[in-house]
């Protein structure tokens, strides 16, 4: 037998009591926060009605929201379009000739 018996430390008992008291209070506060109505949902890909911050809209015809970047690059220059298509080739699979301005 060991001369040191297993003793429960005083700080362990205090920590357990605090946990038993705090847990129901935290659960009640969480339930009160859940009763407030959620914030309204904002659609991020809605068609813009005004000019973009960097300038006017690229085209007067509506286009898919995913094409915004490639259309802006095409309106900027052929070089910007080429760099954009190269940079995003594995994501969007765009082709330069589909968006290059006719000469």
Secondary structure, 3 states (H helix, E strand, C coil): CCCCCCCCCHHHHHHHHHHHHHHHHHHHHHHHHHCCCCCCCCCCCCCCCCCECCECCCCCCCCCHHHHHHHHHHHHCHHHHHHHHHHCHHHHCCCHHHHCCCC
